[in-house]
Amino acid sequence: MPCIFCIAVFAILATAVTTAALDQLESRLATEAATPVRRTTNSSSVVRFEFEFPVPPLNSGRRRPDKAITAPVALTVYKRYGRVRIQVLTHDLQRAQAEALQKRIAAVAGLEIIEWSNPQTERIIHEAIETESKMEAADLDTPQQRRWPQNKQV
């Protein structure tokens, strides 16, 4: 599911991403995550963490803060490049909420955000997914013609 994401780098780490650095990153995330932090991918080049994280409230001028909500997040570490992708895995947040969430995760994890996804690119991806979904639905509704082997007479 493509969503709002940012690319970050380790603020302190200047060398290769080590197992100790990944363990430290995981424990930092666990201090504020709303659910356990899971390593869903762990290969020689990529580690992916998935968890729910509290969405920081936006300053809306209200006296009472909004009800506390969480959002699913995937944090992918590209070991070779020392880069991290923080991806919000829901479309239920406003862009400002998603960016505030990513900033908070970066702060907790000791990361520095260097690039944000842009709305134009995100829109193109969303439109492509919608088109693909419609095509798949049409394929399910349309009976498929099956090519039967023809008997060859000798």
Phi, psi and omega per residue, in radians:
M1 nan 1.949 3.124
P2 -1.327 2.332 -3.118
C3 -2.486 -3.045 3.104
I4 -1.146 2.305 3.129
F5 -2.482 2.887 3.030
C6 -2.396 2.807 3.061
I7 -1.928 2.331 -3.110
A8 -2.302 2.897 3.056
V9 -2.244 2.754 3.075
F10 -1.176 2.196 -3.084
A11 -1.189 -0.595 -3.056
I12 -1.801 -0.583 -3.019
L13 -1.261 2.145 3.127
A14 -1.945 -0.214 -3.109
T15 -1.938 -2.853 -3.113
A16 -1.096 2.654 3.095
V17 -1.339 2.085 -3.086
T18 -1.790 2.953 3.081
T19 -1.058 -0.691 3.133
A20 -1.120 -0.692 3.117
A21 -1.141 -0.673 3.114
L22 -1.181 -0.707 3.091
D23 -1.089 -0.731 3.120
Q24 -1.133 -0.728 3.100
L25 -1.062 -0.802 3.141
E26 -1.070 -0.746 -3.124
S27 -1.220 -0.594 3.076
R28 -1.123 -0.781 3.129
L29 -1.093 -0.687 -3.098
A30 -1.117 -0.400 -3.117
T31 -1.133 -0.493 -3.112
E32 -2.157 -0.135 -3.131
A33 -1.116 2.547 3.140
A34 -1.434 -0.316 3.096
T35 -2.296 2.890 3.084
P36 -1.027 2.511 3.096
V37 -1.472 2.147 -3.108
R38 -1.958 2.409 2.994
R39 -1.553 1.787 -3.097
T40 -1.537 -0.342 3.048
T41 -2.416 2.391 3.095
N42 -2.632 1.568 -3.133
S43 -2.015 -3.046 3.141
S44 -1.217 -0.344 -3.092
S45 -2.015 -0.373 -3.031
V46 -2.437 2.457 2.949
V47 -2.209 2.313 3.131
R48 -2.131 2.195 3.057
F49 -1.846 2.456 3.053
E50 -2.249 2.436 -3.093
F51 -2.944 2.931 3.000
E52 -1.770 2.485 -3.092
F53 -2.349 2.459 3.108
P54 -1.089 2.364 3.103
V55 -1.480 2.139 3.123
P56 -1.083 2.421 3.123
P57 -1.205 2.519 3.070
L58 -1.529 2.569 3.083
N59 -1.294 1.743 -3.089
S60 -1.846 0.079 3.126
G61 1.439 -0.027 3.113
R62 -1.395 2.672 3.097
R63 -1.330 -0.668 3.120
R64 -1.648 2.361 3.086
P65 -1.234 2.701 3.059
D66 -1.064 2.744 3.073
K67 -0.990 2.384 -3.131
A68 -1.098 2.227 3.106
I69 -2.209 2.786 3.068
T70 -2.155 2.842 3.121
A71 -2.395 2.541 3.070
P72 -1.293 2.427 -3.076
V73 -2.372 2.528 2.971
A74 -2.093 2.282 3.108
L75 -2.084 1.989 -3.087
T76 -1.895 2.183 3.118
V77 -1.805 2.133 3.053
Y78 -1.671 1.714 -2.966
K79 -0.978 -0.829 -3.044
R80 -1.065 -0.623 -3.049
Y81 -1.741 -0.131 -3.127
G82 1.133 0.482 3.136
R83 -1.918 2.713 -3.097
V84 -2.335 2.397 3.046
R85 -1.920 2.145 3.068
I86 -1.829 2.033 -3.045
Q87 -2.139 2.184 3.058
V88 -1.465 2.128 -2.998
L89 -1.695 0.648 3.068
T90 -2.570 2.667 3.073
H91 -1.792 0.142 -3.064
D92 -1.455 -0.061 -3.137
L93 -1.804 2.621 2.976
Q94 -1.258 2.753 -3.127
R95 -0.999 -0.727 -3.138
A96 -1.083 -0.662 3.099
Q97 -1.157 -0.763 -3.136
A98 -1.096 -0.733 3.134
E99 -1.183 -0.681 3.096
A100 -1.102 -0.694 3.104
L101 -1.093 -0.800 3.136
Q102 -1.121 -0.702 3.103
K103 -1.077 -0.724 -3.133
R104 -1.155 -0.763 3.119
I105 -1.078 -0.762 3.123
A106 -1.057 -0.738 -3.139
A107 -1.113 -0.809 3.138
V108 -1.094 -0.701 -3.056
A109 -1.457 -0.123 -3.104
G110 1.306 0.637 -3.126
L111 -1.939 2.747 3.079
E112 -2.091 2.109 -3.133
I113 -1.294 2.253 -3.127
I114 -2.008 -0.261 -3.108
E115 -2.761 2.500 3.091
W116 -1.988 2.596 2.980
S117 -1.188 2.671 -3.123
N118 -1.919 2.618 -3.065
P119 -1.008 -0.578 -3.125
Q120 -1.141 -0.818 3.108
T121 -1.118 -0.738 3.122
E122 -1.056 -0.704 -3.131
R123 -1.100 -0.747 3.131
I124 -1.059 -0.743 3.135
I125 -1.137 -0.790 3.131
H126 -1.061 -0.751 3.140
E127 -1.114 -0.699 3.121
A128 -1.118 -0.702 3.125
I129 -1.164 -0.733 3.105
E130 -1.082 -0.768 3.127
T131 -1.069 -0.788 3.130
E132 -1.079 -0.731 3.128
S133 -1.104 -0.726 3.125
K134 -1.136 -0.700 3.129
M135 -1.140 -0.716 3.117
E136 -1.126 -0.722 3.122
A137 -1.115 -0.709 3.124
A138 -1.141 -0.676 3.116
D139 -1.104 -0.629 3.140
L140 -1.226 -0.558 -3.114
D141 -1.441 -0.345 -3.082
T142 -1.707 2.174 3.093
P143 -1.093 2.352 -3.122
Q144 -1.530 2.361 3.068
Q145 -1.453 2.316 -3.113
R146 -1.842 2.311 3.097
R147 -1.475 1.950 3.122
W148 -1.524 2.521 3.080
P149 -1.119 2.401 3.135
Q150 -1.584 2.417 3.099
N151 -1.329 2.181 3.101
K152 -1.648 2.261 3.104
Q153 -1.641 2.355 -3.106
V154 -1.636 nan nan
